[in-house]
């Protein structure tokens, strides 16, 4: 299953384990990767190539990797 890179901007008061796409202040979707290792590398590269920066003393950035679920469609004949 492909893995999607997500870059989250989280409030400093939010624990890293509690910072998710649902609780983040901002979410940027990155490219797909084929492994967790490549996800981490791609996430760092995407972050380095953007102007995304947390507000000092208020936010931090977290790179996370999310497995994409395949949706199967069936046709009736």
C-alpha positions, 0 to 999 in steps of 0.5 A: 500500500502506498504511503502518503507524506503529511506535514503538520503544523502543530500548536506548541501546547499539543504533545507530538503524539497527539498531533494528528491531521485532525488536531493540527493547525495546518496540514500539507500533503506531500508525495506518495512513498513506497516505504516508511524510510522513503516517506521520512526522506521525502517529508524532509525534502518537501519541508526544506523546499517550502516556505512553511515555517512554524511561528517561533514559540507557538508552533512546531512542524511534524512529518508523519506517514499515513498508509493510503487504503485502497478502495475496491469497486465492484461491478455487477454484471 
